[in-house]
Amino acid sequence: MRRGFTLIELLAAMAILAVVSIMGVQALGGVFQQRAVLSRVDDRSAALIRTLSALRQDLEAALPVATTGTLGDTVTAGIEVEPGRLRWLRAGLADLPGDPARGAGRVLWSVTEGRLSRQAARALPGTGGPARVMLEGVTALTLVPLGLPEGDAPDPRLLAPGYEVTLETAAWGRLRLVVAR
């Protein structure tokens, strides 16, 4: 005599399958949600790394000469520091055909409305690029020269052997970047 499954056995198997399926769907939803969170954190971390790297490269390429240009008034030698703004001459910008600037230009870092922006311009008038937002959630930007002799106030036109840049951020708190020249 052949015996099949009873109705109760089939209902019990379907109930178990339904419970396991619901648990699987919930676990899969959690995986997708965690992936989205990790992706946002990864994007923010990558933006921070790009910003600190660009800031380091700009400071390492600072030039001890003076010029005038398109980012406002004359940029003197050394690094000009204002609350929330840093400005200096930089070497290593790409040469343009017929441009006697020889790869030099000016760079301006500024904090406005919680955004840290970088603007680079050639040394010639009319060659300024747009400001690019580098990092969101920045409340303050400060720069302190390192390695200068103690005593009298240093000449602001001279470049220091090193600099300490501090960024106040909403996400990471206070970040320090030390650059040796």
C-alpha positions as CSV (number, residue, x, y, z in Angstrom):
1,M,0.0,0.0,0.0
2,R,1.3,3.4,-1.0
3,R,1.1,6.1,1.4
4,G,1.5,9.8,0.5
5,F,1.8,12.9,2.7
6,T,-1.1,13.9,4.8
7,L,-2.6,17.4,4.6
8,I,-1.2,18.3,8.0
9,E,2.3,17.2,6.9
10,L,2.1,19.4,3.8
11,L,0.8,22.4,5.8
12,A,3.7,22.0,8.4
13,A,6.3,21.8,5.6
14,M,4.8,24.9,3.9
15,A,4.8,26.8,7.2
16,I,8.5,25.9,7.8
17,L,9.3,26.9,4.3
18,A,7.5,30.3,4.7
19,V,9.4,31.0,8.0
20,V,12.7,30.2,6.4
21,S,11.9,32.3,3.4
22,I,10.9,35.3,5.5
23,M,14.2,35.0,7.5
24,G,16.2,34.8,4.3
25,V,14.5,37.9,2.8
26,Q,15.1,39.9,6.0
27,A,18.7,38.9,6.1
28,L,19.1,39.9,2.5
29,G,17.5,43.3,3.1
30,G,19.9,43.8,6.0
31,V,22.8,43.0,3.7
32,F,21.7,45.6,1.2
33,Q,21.1,48.2,3.9
34,Q,24.6,47.6,5.3
35,R,26.1,47.8,1.9
36,A,24.5,51.2,1.3
37,V,25.9,52.4,4.7
38,L,29.4,51.1,4.0
39,S,29.3,52.7,0.5
40,R,28.5,56.1,2.0
41,V,31.3,55.8,4.6
42,D,33.7,54.7,1.8
43,D,32.7,57.7,-0.3
44,R,33.3,60.1,2.6
45,S,36.6,58.5,3.5
46,A,37.8,58.7,-0.2
47,A,36.9,62.4,-0.3
48,L,38.9,63.0,2.9
49,I,41.9,61.2,1.5
50,R,41.7,63.1,-1.8
51,T,41.4,66.4,0.1
52,L,44.4,65.8,2.4
53,S,46.5,64.5,-0.5
54,A,45.7,67.6,-2.6
55,L,46.4,69.9,0.3
56,R,49.7,68.1,1.0
57,Q,50.8,68.4,-2.7
58,D,49.9,72.0,-2.8
59,L,51.9,72.9,0.3
60,E,54.9,70.8,-0.9
61,A,54.9,72.7,-4.2
62,A,54.6,76.2,-2.7
63,L,56.9,78.8,-4.3
64,P,58.7,81.7,-2.6
65,V,57.9,84.3,-5.2
66,A,55.2,87.0,-5.8
67,T,52.7,87.5,-8.5
68,T,49.3,89.0,-9.3
69,G,46.4,87.2,-10.9
70,T,42.8,86.3,-11.1
71,L,42.0,85.0,-7.6
72,G,41.6,88.4,-6.1
73,D,44.5,90.7,-5.2
74,T,48.2,90.3,-5.4
75,V,49.6,87.1,-3.9
76,T,52.8,87.8,-2.1
77,A,55.6,85.3,-1.5
78,G,55.0,82.8,1.2
79,I,51.6,81.7,2.4
80,E,48.8,84.2,3.1
81,V,46.6,83.1,6.0
82,E,43.2,84.6,6.8
83,P,40.5,83.0,8.9
84,G,39.1,80.1,6.8
85,R,41.4,81.0,3.8
86,L,44.9,80.0,2.7
87,R,46.5,81.3,-0.4
88,W,50.0,80.8,-2.0
89,L,51.9,80.3,-5.2
90,R,52.3,76.8,-6.4
91,A,54.7,75.1,-8.9
92,G,53.8,72.0,-10.9
93,L,50.6,73.2,-12.7
94,A,50.4,71.9,-16.3
95,D,52.1,74.1,-18.9
96,L,49.8,75.5,-21.5
97,P,50.9,76.3,-25.1
98,G,52.0,80.0,-25.3
99,D,51.8,80.4,-21.5
100,P,55.0,82.0,-20.1
101,A,53.9,81.0,-16.5
102,R,56.0,77.9,-16.7
103,G,53.8,75.7,-14.6
104,A,53.3,78.2,-11.8
105,G,50.0,79.4,-10.5
106,R,48.1,80.3,-7.4
107,V,46.0,78.1,-5.2
108,L,43.3,79.2,-2.8
109,W,41.8,76.9,-0.1
110,S,38.8,78.3,1.7
111,V,36.0,77.2,4.0
112,T,32.5,78.6,3.1
113,E,29.2,77.4,4.5
114,G,30.7,74.1,5.8
115,R,32.5,73.3,2.5
116,L,36.3,73.2,2.0
117,S,37.0,74.4,-1.6
118,R,40.2,74.5,-3.6
119,Q,40.7,77.0,-6.5
120,A,43.8,76.9,-8.7
121,A,44.7,79.5,-11.3
122,R,47.5,80.2,-13.7
123,A,49.7,83.1,-12.9
124,L,48.4,85.1,-15.8
125,P,45.2,87.2,-15.6
126,G,42.0,85.5,-16.9
127,T,43.3,82.0,-16.4
128,G,41.5,81.1,-13.1
129,G,39.5,77.9,-12.8
130,P,36.3,77.4,-10.8
131,A,36.4,76.6,-7.1
132,R,36.0,72.9,-6.5
133,V,34.4,71.6,-3.3
134,M,36.8,69.1,-1.9
135,L,35.1,68.2,1.4
136,E,31.8,68.7,3.1
137,G,31.3,69.4,6.8
138,V,34.4,71.5,7.4
139,T,33.9,74.3,10.0
140,A,37.5,75.6,10.3
141,L,40.8,75.6,8.5
142,T,44.0,76.8,10.2
143,L,47.7,76.7,9.2
144,V,50.7,77.0,11.6
145,P,54.3,77.2,10.2
146,L,56.8,74.8,11.8
147,G,60.5,74.9,12.1
148,L,60.9,78.7,12.2
149,P,63.4,80.3,14.7
150,E,62.0,81.3,18.1
151,G,61.8,84.9,19.0
152,D,60.8,87.7,16.5
153,A,57.8,87.3,14.4
154,P,58.8,85.4,11.2
155,D,58.7,87.2,7.8
156,P,55.4,86.1,6.2
157,R,56.9,86.2,2.8
158,L,59.3,83.3,3.6
159,L,58.3,79.7,3.4
160,A,58.6,77.6,6.6
161,P,60.4,74.2,6.6
162,G,57.0,72.7,7.5
163,Y,53.4,73.4,8.2
164,E,50.7,72.0,10.3
165,V,47.2,72.2,8.8
166,T,44.2,71.7,11.1
167,L,40.7,70.9,9.8
168,E,37.7,71.0,12.1
169,T,35.1,68.6,10.7
170,A,31.7,67.5,11.7
171,A,32.3,63.8,10.9
172,W,35.9,63.2,12.1
173,G,36.4,66.0,14.6
174,R,39.8,67.7,14.5
175,L,42.2,66.5,11.8
176,R,45.9,67.5,11.7
177,L,48.1,67.3,8.6
178,V,51.8,67.9,9.0
179,V,53.7,68.7,5.8
180,A,57.5,68.9,5.7
181,R,59.0,70.9,2.8
